[in-house]
């Protein structure tokens, strides 16, 4: 399938706390909000991530992706490849007594989703409901018109108790910020635990821009825009805005900004890393 071989959405965040009680202000510790995210059509592949804890603490794809019309495919990375789900419409599968409204496009073959259930009448495999938890990302393929999905839920300000694991041994991990922010990946808001040598692959709607982290302060200490070099600098697939370093013969990239409700691949050649975030609101 072409989509598998190809394998960030534009978003705007509005979040706030609303509270009142008689003449004495009372403030909630919970911040609720929403994020509008565009999902292009024409079978485009878009890398998405759930930036909020869903209603009632759920992160089921059907509850999170309320803008879907039916027919969209969801690709969830399983550390070796993708589990491929197809959305049949709200209530279609569950109305028939199956566990979700998503079918498994590889049901009955290699790469099948664990726990899928065969529907002999419609000759499809219904999959367990896919989950879009904070810290992970997924690809969505929309064969229809452009959609706008509105994520609604609670802002998770910190994940210190449930950090995002980034395995080592050159494993590829598809991750996202657990905090709904758009920022430079080197910022304290992202707080990535990189030590140097990690590669980051950012989807550009056609392929990937490949960044390599050289260590905190390495590139910026030399006067370059960031501490990331471009693995394809000077060749096809180069990252726009690269700056050539003739002394070290590498291309330094512009600051890598990751948008809200999107993700990126990390290739970590070292030991497993634990990614903790704690967003401080001023």
Secondary structure, 3 states (H helix, E strand, C coil): CHHHHHCCCCEEEEEECCCCCCCCCCCCCCCEEEEEEEECCCCEEEEECCCCECHHHCCEHHHHCCCCCCCCEEEEECCCCEEEEEECCCCHHHHCCCCCCEEECCCCCCCCCCCCEEECCCCEEECCCCECCCCECEEEEECCCCEEEEEEEECCCECCCCCEEECCCCEEEEECCCCCCCEECCCCCCCCCCCCCCEEEEECCCCEEEEEECCCCHHHHCCCCCCEEECCCCCCCCCCCCEEECCCCEEECCCCEECCCCCEEEEECCCCEEECCECCCC
